[in-house]
Amino acid sequence: MNIDRAVFAFAGLIVLASLALGYFVSPYWFLLTAFVGLNLFQAAFTGFCPAAMIFKALGLKSGNAFK
């Protein structure tokens, strides 16, 4: 697995978890979904992603999007 796939998998997991938490616990959890979406949007243009930096430090290989 490379950094790109790890970032997408992690973002998807967080979105699904926040949707479940927003439905079952509190609607304020939907703000986490919005944060993940905004972070993915800005990463598409800037290439800056905190999760990608963490995955790189963990030793995952670079992909095309995050180097």
HTML snippet that shows the backbone in 3Dmol.js (N, CA, C, O; Angstrom):
<script src="https://3Dmol.org/build/3Dmol-min.js"></script>
<div id="view" style="width:600px;height:400px;position:relative"></div>
<script>
const pdb = `
ATOM      1  N   MET A   1       0.847  -1.174   0.000  1.00  0.00           N
ATOM      2  CA  MET A   1       0.000   0.000   0.000  1.00  0.00           C
ATOM      3  C   MET A   1       0.891   1.234   0.000  1.00  0.00           C
ATOM      4  O   MET A   1       1.879   1.303   0.730  1.00  0.00           O
ATOM      5  N   ASN A   2       0.526   2.207  -0.829  1.00  0.00           N
ATOM      6  CA  ASN A   2       1.289   3.451  -0.847  1.00  0.00           C
ATOM      7  C   ASN A   2       0.544   4.528  -0.054  1.00  0.00           C
ATOM      8  O   ASN A   2      -0.559   4.302   0.442  1.00  0.00           O
ATOM      9  N   ILE A   3       1.162   5.684   0.052  1.00  0.00           N
ATOM     10  CA  ILE A   3       0.611   6.766   0.855  1.00  0.00           C
ATOM     11  C   ILE A   3      -0.748   7.226   0.315  1.00  0.00           C
ATOM     12  O   ILE A   3      -1.661   7.500   1.094  1.00  0.00           O
ATOM     13  N   ASP A   4      -0.886   7.309  -0.996  1.00  0.00           N
ATOM     14  CA  ASP A   4      -2.143   7.770  -1.586  1.00  0.00           C
ATOM     15  C   ASP A   4      -3.311   6.880  -1.164  1.00  0.00           C
ATOM     16  O   ASP A   4      -4.350   7.368  -0.719  1.00  0.00           O
ATOM     17  N   ARG A   5      -3.126   5.587  -1.310  1.00  0.00           N
ATOM     18  CA  ARG A   5      -4.197   4.654  -0.956  1.00  0.00           C
ATOM     19  C   ARG A   5      -4.475   4.668   0.541  1.00  0.00           C
ATOM     20  O   ARG A   5      -5.624   4.538   0.964  1.00  0.00           O
ATOM     21  N   ALA A   6      -3.432   4.825   1.337  1.00  0.00           N
ATOM     22  CA  ALA A   6      -3.620   4.884   2.793  1.00  0.00           C
ATOM     23  C   ALA A   6      -4.411   6.124   3.189  1.00  0.00           C
ATOM     24  O   ALA A   6      -5.276   6.055   4.061  1.00  0.00           O
ATOM     25  N   VAL A   7      -4.121   7.255   2.554  1.00  0.00           N
ATOM     26  CA  VAL A   7      -4.854   8.491   2.851  1.00  0.00           C
ATOM     27  C   VAL A   7      -6.317   8.338   2.466  1.00  0.00           C
ATOM     28  O   VAL A   7      -7.196   8.720   3.239  1.00  0.00           O
ATOM     29  N   PHE A   8      -6.598   7.788   1.290  1.00  0.00           N
ATOM     30  CA  PHE A   8      -7.981   7.617   0.857  1.00  0.00           C
ATOM     31  C   PHE A   8      -8.725   6.625   1.747  1.00  0.00           C
ATOM     32  O   PHE A   8      -9.890   6.843   2.079  1.00  0.00           O
ATOM     33  N   ALA A   9      -8.065   5.546   2.130  1.00  0.00           N
ATOM     34  CA  ALA A   9      -8.693   4.564   3.018  1.00  0.00           C
ATOM     35  C   ALA A   9      -8.974   5.172   4.388  1.00  0.00           C
ATOM     36  O   ALA A   9     -10.045   4.961   4.956  1.00  0.00           O
ATOM     37  N   PHE A  10      -8.016   5.924   4.916  1.00  0.00           N
ATOM     38  CA  PHE A  10      -8.192   6.556   6.224  1.00  0.00           C
ATOM     39  C   PHE A  10      -9.310   7.599   6.173  1.00  0.00           C
ATOM     40  O   PHE A  10     -10.141   7.662   7.079  1.00  0.00           O
ATOM     41  N   ALA A  11      -9.335   8.412   5.120  1.00  0.00           N
ATOM     42  CA  ALA A  11     -10.382   9.427   4.981  1.00  0.00           C
ATOM     43  C   ALA A  11     -11.755   8.767   4.876  1.00  0.00           C
ATOM     44  O   ALA A  11     -12.716   9.226   5.493  1.00  0.00           O
ATOM     45  N   GLY A  12     -11.847   7.707   4.108  1.00  0.00           N
ATOM     46  CA  GLY A  12     -13.117   6.992   3.988  1.00  0.00           C
ATOM     47  C   GLY A  12     -13.575   6.410   5.312  1.00  0.00           C
ATOM     48  O   GLY A  12     -14.758   6.468   5.647  1.00  0.00           O
ATOM     49  N   LEU A  13     -12.638   5.847   6.067  1.00  0.00           N
ATOM     50  CA  LEU A  13     -12.964   5.288   7.375  1.00  0.00           C
ATOM     51  C   LEU A  13     -13.467   6.366   8.328  1.00  0.00           C
ATOM     52  O   LEU A  13     -14.449   6.162   9.041  1.00  0.00           O
ATOM     53  N   ILE A  14     -12.795   7.508   8.337  1.00  0.00           N
ATOM     54  CA  ILE A  14     -13.201   8.603   9.217  1.00  0.00           C
ATOM     55  C   ILE A  14     -14.565   9.157   8.810  1.00  0.00           C
ATOM     56  O   ILE A  14     -15.381   9.476   9.674  1.00  0.00           O
ATOM     57  N   VAL A  15     -14.820   9.274   7.519  1.00  0.00           N
ATOM     58  CA  VAL A  15     -16.120   9.762   7.055  1.00  0.00           C
ATOM     59  C   VAL A  15     -17.230   8.804   7.483  1.00  0.00           C
ATOM     60  O   VAL A  15     -18.260   9.238   8.001  1.00  0.00           O
ATOM     61  N   LEU A  16     -17.026   7.510   7.270  1.00  0.00           N
ATOM     62  CA  LEU A  16     -18.055   6.542   7.667  1.00  0.00           C
ATOM     63  C   LEU A  16     -18.269   6.528   9.174  1.00  0.00           C
ATOM     64  O   LEU A  16     -19.405   6.451   9.642  1.00  0.00           O
ATOM     65  N   ALA A  17     -17.183   6.601   9.934  1.00  0.00           N
ATOM     66  CA  ALA A  17     -17.307   6.621  11.397  1.00  0.00           C
ATOM     67  C   ALA A  17     -18.034   7.875  11.866  1.00  0.00           C
ATOM     68  O   ALA A  17     -18.883   7.802  12.754  1.00  0.00           O
ATOM     69  N   SER A  18     -17.708   9.030  11.277  1.00  0.00           N
ATOM     70  CA  SER A  18     -18.357  10.264  11.708  1.00  0.00           C
ATOM     71  C   SER A  18     -19.829  10.297  11.294  1.00  0.00           C
ATOM     72  O   SER A  18     -20.653  10.873  12.003  1.00  0.00           O
ATOM     73  N   LEU A  19     -20.165   9.692  10.166  1.00  0.00           N
ATOM     74  CA  LEU A  19     -21.569   9.607   9.783  1.00  0.00           C
ATOM     75  C   LEU A  19     -22.351   8.733  10.762  1.00  0.00           C
ATOM     76  O   LEU A  19     -23.468   9.078  11.149  1.00  0.00           O
ATOM     77  N   ALA A  20     -21.771   7.612  11.158  1.00  0.00           N
ATOM     78  CA  ALA A  20     -22.430   6.746  12.138  1.00  0.00           C
ATOM     79  C   ALA A  20     -22.565   7.459  13.480  1.00  0.00           C
ATOM     80  O   ALA A  20     -23.620   7.407  14.112  1.00  0.00           O
ATOM     81  N   LEU A  21     -21.506   8.117  13.909  1.00  0.00           N
ATOM     82  CA  LEU A  21     -21.561   8.844  15.180  1.00  0.00           C
ATOM     83  C   LEU A  21     -22.563  10.002  15.111  1.00  0.00           C
ATOM     84  O   LEU A  21     -23.263  10.276  16.085  1.00  0.00           O
ATOM     85  N   GLY A  22     -22.628  10.671  13.974  1.00  0.00           N
ATOM     86  CA  GLY A  22     -23.584  11.759  13.811  1.00  0.00           C
ATOM     87  C   GLY A  22     -25.022  11.269  13.843  1.00  0.00           C
ATOM     88  O   GLY A  22     -25.906  11.965  14.343  1.00  0.00           O
ATOM     89  N   TYR A  23     -25.256  10.095  13.322  1.00  0.00           N
ATOM     90  CA  TYR A  23     -26.614   9.545  13.305  1.00  0.00           C
ATOM     91  C   TYR A  23     -27.015   9.000  14.670  1.00  0.00           C
ATOM     92  O   TYR A  23     -28.134   9.231  15.127  1.00  0.00           O
ATOM     93  N   PHE A  24     -26.098   8.273  15.328  1.00  0.00           N
ATOM     94  CA  PHE A  24     -26.441   7.592  16.578  1.00  0.00           C
ATOM     95  C   PHE A  24     -26.127   8.377  17.846  1.00  0.00           C
ATOM     96  O   PHE A  24     -26.766   8.151  18.874  1.00  0.00           O
ATOM     97  N   VAL A  25     -25.161   9.294  17.804  1.00  0.00           N
ATOM     98  CA  VAL A  25     -24.716   9.970  19.022  1.00  0.00           C
ATOM     99  C   VAL A  25     -25.131  11.436  19.040  1.00  0.00           C
ATOM    100  O   VAL A  25     -25.935  11.851  19.875  1.00  0.00           O
ATOM    101  N   SER A  26     -24.582  12.215  18.118  1.00  0.00           N
ATOM    102  CA  SER A  26     -24.855  13.650  18.103  1.00  0.00           C
ATOM    103  C   SER A  26     -24.608  14.195  16.705  1.00  0.00           C
ATOM    104  O   SER A  26     -23.641  13.800  16.053  1.00  0.00           O
ATOM    105  N   PRO A  27     -25.459  15.090  16.235  1.00  0.00           N
ATOM    106  CA  PRO A  27     -25.247  15.672  14.905  1.00  0.00           C
ATOM    107  C   PRO A  27     -23.962  16.489  14.783  1.00  0.00           C
ATOM    108  O   PRO A  27     -23.511  16.770  13.672  1.00  0.00           O
ATOM    109  N   TYR A  28     -23.378  16.866  15.898  1.00  0.00           N
ATOM    110  CA  TYR A  28     -22.117  17.616  15.838  1.00  0.00           C
ATOM    111  C   TYR A  28     -20.982  16.797  15.219  1.00  0.00           C
ATOM    112  O   TYR A  28     -20.002  17.370  14.743  1.00  0.00           O
ATOM    113  N   TRP A  29     -21.100  15.475  15.217  1.00  0.00           N
ATOM    114  CA  TRP A  29     -20.081  14.638  14.589  1.00  0.00           C
ATOM    115  C   TRP A  29     -20.021  14.849  13.082  1.00  0.00           C
ATOM    116  O   TRP A  29     -19.011  14.521  12.459  1.00  0.00           O
ATOM    117  N   PHE A  30     -21.075  15.388  12.484  1.00  0.00           N
ATOM    118  CA  PHE A  30     -21.054  15.670  11.049  1.00  0.00           C
ATOM    119  C   PHE A  30     -20.016  16.736  10.703  1.00  0.00           C
ATOM    120  O   PHE A  30     -19.584  16.832   9.554  1.00  0.00           O
ATOM    121  N   LEU A  31     -19.618  17.528  11.679  1.00  0.00           N
ATOM    122  CA  LEU A  31     -18.557  18.506  11.446  1.00  0.00           C
ATOM    123  C   LEU A  31     -17.233  17.820  11.112  1.00  0.00           C
ATOM    124  O   LEU A  31     -16.430  18.358  10.350  1.00  0.00           O
ATOM    125  N   LEU A  32     -17.005  16.641  11.676  1.00  0.00           N
ATOM    126  CA  LEU A  32     -15.794  15.883  11.341  1.00  0.00           C
ATOM    127  C   LEU A  32     -15.830  15.454   9.878  1.00  0.00           C
ATOM    128  O   LEU A  32     -14.801  15.473   9.203  1.00  0.00           O
ATOM    129  N   THR A  33     -16.994  15.071   9.388  1.00  0.00           N
ATOM    130  CA  THR A  33     -17.142  14.730   7.972  1.00  0.00           C
ATOM    131  C   THR A  33     -16.801  15.930   7.099  1.00  0.00           C
ATOM    132  O   THR A  33     -16.108  15.796   6.090  1.00  0.00           O
ATOM    133  N   ALA A  34     -17.289  17.101   7.491  1.00  0.00           N
ATOM    134  CA  ALA A  34     -16.996  18.322   6.738  1.00  0.00           C
ATOM    135  C   ALA A  34     -15.500  18.635   6.767  1.00  0.00           C
ATOM    136  O   ALA A  34     -14.936  19.049   5.755  1.00  0.00           O
ATOM    137  N   PHE A  35     -14.859  18.441   7.913  1.00  0.00           N
ATOM    138  CA  PHE A  35     -13.433  18.701   8.029  1.00  0.00           C
ATOM    139  C   PHE A  35     -12.631  17.784   7.112  1.00  0.00           C
ATOM    140  O   PHE A  35     -11.701  18.235   6.444  1.00  0.00           O
ATOM    141  N   VAL A  36     -12.979  16.515   7.075  1.00  0.00           N
ATOM    142  CA  VAL A  36     -12.271  15.562   6.208  1.00  0.00           C
ATOM    143  C   VAL A  36     -12.456  15.959   4.748  1.00  0.00           C
ATOM    144  O   VAL A  36     -11.501  15.935   3.972  1.00  0.00           O
ATOM    145  N   GLY A  37     -13.672  16.323   4.373  1.00  0.00           N
ATOM    146  CA  GLY A  37     -13.924  16.746   2.997  1.00  0.00           C
ATOM    147  C   GLY A  37     -13.141  17.985   2.616  1.00  0.00           C
ATOM    148  O   GLY A  37     -12.567  18.050   1.529  1.00  0.00           O
ATOM    149  N   LEU A  38     -13.112  18.966   3.498  1.00  0.00           N
ATOM    150  CA  LEU A  38     -12.344  20.181   3.223  1.00  0.00           C
ATOM    151  C   LEU A  38     -10.849  19.894   3.129  1.00  0.00           C
ATOM    152  O   LEU A  38     -10.148  20.467   2.296  1.00  0.00           O
ATOM    153  N   ASN A  39     -10.369  19.000   3.993  1.00  0.00           N
ATOM    154  CA  ASN A  39      -8.948  18.650   3.962  1.00  0.00           C
ATOM    155  C   ASN A  39      -8.593  17.944   2.654  1.00  0.00           C
ATOM    156  O   ASN A  39      -7.548  18.229   2.068  1.00  0.00           O
ATOM    157  N   LEU A  40      -9.439  17.030   2.189  1.00  0.00           N
ATOM    158  CA  LEU A  40      -9.187  16.369   0.911  1.00  0.00           C
ATOM    159  C   LEU A  40      -9.230  17.367  -0.243  1.00  0.00           C
ATOM    160  O   LEU A  40      -8.438  17.274  -1.181  1.00  0.00           O
ATOM    161  N   PHE A  41     -10.151  18.315  -0.172  1.00  0.00           N
ATOM    162  CA  PHE A  41     -10.268  19.326  -1.222  1.00  0.00           C
ATOM    163  C   PHE A  41      -9.015  20.188  -1.304  1.00  0.00           C
ATOM    164  O   PHE A  41      -8.478  20.409  -2.390  1.00  0.00           O
ATOM    165  N   GLN A  42      -8.549  20.677  -0.153  1.00  0.00           N
ATOM    166  CA  GLN A  42      -7.359  21.528  -0.178  1.00  0.00           C
ATOM    167  C   GLN A  42      -6.111  20.721  -0.530  1.00  0.00           C
ATOM    168  O   GLN A  42      -5.195  21.256  -1.154  1.00  0.00           O
ATOM    169  N   ALA A  43      -6.055  19.458  -0.147  1.00  0.00           N
ATOM    170  CA  ALA A  43      -4.898  18.626  -0.479  1.00  0.00           C
ATOM    171  C   ALA A  43      -4.800  18.383  -1.980  1.00  0.00           C
ATOM    172  O   ALA A  43      -3.703  18.202  -2.509  1.00  0.00           O
ATOM    173  N   ALA A  44      -5.934  18.377  -2.667  1.00  0.00           N
ATOM    174  CA  ALA A  44      -5.925  18.193  -4.115  1.00  0.00           C
ATOM    175  C   ALA A  44      -5.214  19.340  -4.820  1.00  0.00           C
ATOM    176  O   ALA A  44      -4.623  19.148  -5.882  1.00  0.00           O
ATOM    177  N   PHE A  45      -5.269  20.525  -4.235  1.00  0.00           N
ATOM    178  CA  PHE A  45      -4.649  21.691  -4.860  1.00  0.00           C
ATOM    179  C   PHE A  45      -3.263  22.015  -4.309  1.00  0.00           C
ATOM    180  O   PHE A  45      -2.398  22.494  -5.043  1.00  0.00           O
ATOM    181  N   THR A  46      -3.051  21.756  -3.024  1.00  0.00           N
ATOM    182  CA  THR A  46      -1.785  22.144  -2.402  1.00  0.00           C
ATOM    183  C   THR A  46      -0.808  20.992  -2.242  1.00  0.00           C
ATOM    184  O   THR A  46       0.402  21.212  -2.185  1.00  0.00           O
ATOM    185  N   GLY A  47      -1.313  19.770  -2.169  1.00  0.00           N
ATOM    186  CA  GLY A  47      -0.445  18.621  -1.927  1.00  0.00           C
ATOM    187  C   GLY A  47      -0.100  18.444  -0.459  1.00  0.00           C
ATOM    188  O   GLY A  47       0.623  17.513  -0.105  1.00  0.00           O
ATOM    189  N   PHE A  48      -0.607  19.326   0.406  1.00  0.00           N
ATOM    190  CA  PHE A  48      -0.332  19.236   1.841  1.00  0.00           C
ATOM    191  C   PHE A  48      -1.426  18.425   2.522  1.00  0.00           C
ATOM    192  O   PHE A  48      -2.607  18.764   2.435  1.00  0.00           O
ATOM    193  N   CYS A  49      -1.027  17.354   3.197  1.00  0.00           N
ATOM    194  CA  CYS A  49      -1.975  16.516   3.915  1.00  0.00           C
ATOM    195  C   CYS A  49      -1.290  15.982   5.170  1.00  0.00           C
ATOM    196  O   CYS A  49      -0.311  15.242   5.066  1.00  0.00           O
ATOM    197  N   PRO A  50      -1.786  16.343   6.352  1.00  0.00           N
ATOM    198  CA  PRO A  50      -1.163  15.850   7.588  1.00  0.00           C
ATOM    199  C   PRO A  50      -1.152  14.330   7.684  1.00  0.00           C
ATOM    200  O   PRO A  50      -0.190  13.752   8.189  1.00  0.00           O
ATOM    201  N   ALA A  51      -2.209  13.675   7.206  1.00  0.00           N
ATOM    202  CA  ALA A  51      -2.246  12.211   7.257  1.00  0.00           C
ATOM    203  C   ALA A  51      -1.155  11.618   6.369  1.00  0.00           C
ATOM    204  O   ALA A  51      -0.545  10.612   6.730  1.00  0.00           O
ATOM    205  N   ALA A  52      -0.906  12.225   5.225  1.00  0.00           N
ATOM    206  CA  ALA A  52       0.147  11.736   4.328  1.00  0.00           C
ATOM    207  C   ALA A  52       1.517  11.861   4.988  1.00  0.00           C
ATOM    208  O   ALA A  52       2.378  10.999   4.812  1.00  0.00           O
ATOM    209  N   MET A  53       1.713  12.926   5.741  1.00  0.00           N
ATOM    210  CA  MET A  53       2.990  13.099   6.437  1.00  0.00           C
ATOM    211  C   MET A  53       3.168  12.018   7.503  1.00  0.00           C
ATOM    212  O   MET A  53       4.274  11.512   7.693  1.00  0.00           O
ATOM    213  N   ILE A  54       2.104  11.668   8.185  1.00  0.00           N
ATOM    214  CA  ILE A  54       2.176  10.616   9.208  1.00  0.00           C
ATOM    215  C   ILE A  54       2.450   9.267   8.552  1.00  0.00           C
ATOM    216  O   ILE A  54       3.291   8.506   9.030  1.00  0.00           O
ATOM    217  N   PHE A  55       1.747   8.964   7.460  1.00  0.00           N
ATOM    218  CA  PHE A  55       1.974   7.691   6.772  1.00  0.00           C
ATOM    219  C   PHE A  55       3.386   7.609   6.201  1.00  0.00           C
ATOM    220  O   PHE A  55       3.981   6.532   6.175  1.00  0.00           O
ATOM    221  N   LYS A  56       3.922   8.724   5.750  1.00  0.00           N
ATOM    222  CA  LYS A  56       5.299   8.739   5.249  1.00  0.00           C
ATOM    223  C   LYS A  56       6.280   8.448   6.383  1.00  0.00           C
ATOM    224  O   LYS A  56       7.251   7.715   6.198  1.00  0.00           O
ATOM    225  N   ALA A  57       6.021   9.028   7.560  1.00  0.00           N
ATOM    226  CA  ALA A  57       6.880   8.779   8.720  1.00  0.00           C
ATOM    227  C   ALA A  57       6.794   7.323   9.173  1.00  0.00           C
ATOM    228  O   ALA A  57       7.739   6.791   9.755  1.00  0.00           O
ATOM    229  N   LEU A  58       5.659   6.687   8.905  1.00  0.00           N
ATOM    230  CA  LEU A  58       5.495   5.276   9.253  1.00  0.00           C
ATOM    231  C   LEU A  58       6.164   4.340   8.247  1.00  0.00           C
ATOM    232  O   LEU A  58       6.230   3.130   8.463  1.00  0.00           O
ATOM    233  N   GLY A  59       6.662   4.910   7.144  1.00  0.00           N
ATOM    234  CA  GLY A  59       7.445   4.123   6.196  1.00  0.00           C
ATOM    235  C   GLY A  59       6.722   3.656   4.959  1.00  0.00           C
ATOM    236  O   GLY A  59       7.240   2.801   4.240  1.00  0.00           O
ATOM    237  N   LEU A  60       5.530   4.190   4.676  1.00  0.00           N
ATOM    238  CA  LEU A  60       4.832   3.801   3.455  1.00  0.00           C
ATOM    239  C   LEU A  60       5.499   4.443   2.253  1.00  0.00           C
ATOM    240  O   LEU A  60       6.100   5.513   2.351  1.00  0.00           O
ATOM    241  N   LYS A  61       5.381   3.768   1.114  1.00  0.00           N
ATOM    242  CA  LYS A  61       5.965   4.262  -0.130  1.00  0.00           C
ATOM    243  C   LYS A  61       5.156   5.440  -0.664  1.00  0.00           C
ATOM    244  O   LYS A  61       3.946   5.523  -0.454  1.00  0.00           O
ATOM    245  N   SER A  62       5.836   6.341  -1.352  1.00  0.00           N
ATOM    246  CA  SER A  62       5.162   7.488  -1.956  1.00  0.00           C
ATOM    247  C   SER A  62       4.312   7.033  -3.133  1.00  0.00           C
ATOM    248  O   SER A  62       4.644   6.071  -3.825  1.00  0.00           O
ATOM    249  N   GLY A  63       3.219   7.737  -3.343  1.00  0.00           N
ATOM    250  CA  GLY A  63       2.385   7.511  -4.507  1.00  0.00           C
ATOM    251  C   GLY A  63       2.528   8.674  -5.458  1.00  0.00           C
ATOM    252  O   GLY A  63       3.513   9.409  -5.395  1.00  0.00           O
ATOM    253  N   ASN A  64       1.560   8.854  -6.340  1.00  0.00           N
ATOM    254  CA  ASN A  64       1.614   9.939  -7.306  1.00  0.00           C
ATOM    255  C   ASN A  64       1.159  11.265  -6.699  1.00  0.00           C
ATOM    256  O   ASN A  64       1.676  12.322  -7.062  1.00  0.00           O
ATOM    257  N   ALA A  65       0.203  11.216  -5.786  1.00  0.00           N
ATOM    258  CA  ALA A  65      -0.366  12.450  -5.251  1.00  0.00           C
ATOM    259  C   ALA A  65       0.471  13.047  -4.127  1.00  0.00           C
ATOM    260  O   ALA A  65       0.723  14.252  -4.113  1.00  0.00           O
ATOM    261  N   PHE A  66       0.897  12.224  -3.199  1.00  0.00           N
ATOM    262  CA  PHE A  66       1.643  12.710  -2.027  1.00  0.00           C
ATOM    263  C   PHE A  66       3.051  12.148  -2.051  1.00  0.00           C
ATOM    264  O   PHE A  66       3.244  10.933  -2.008  1.00  0.00           O
ATOM    265  N   LYS A  67       4.043  13.040  -2.121  1.00  0.00           N
ATOM    266  CA  LYS A  67       5.439  12.591  -2.181  1.00  0.00           C
ATOM    267  C   LYS A  67       6.219  13.084  -1.004  1.00  0.00           C
ATOM    268  O   LYS A  67       7.412  12.801  -0.891  1.00  0.00           O
TER     269      LYS A  67
END
`;
const viewer = $3Dmol.createViewer("view");
viewer.addModel(pdb, "pdb");
viewer.setStyle({}, {cartoon: {color: "spectrum"}});
viewer.zoomTo();
viewer.render();
</script>
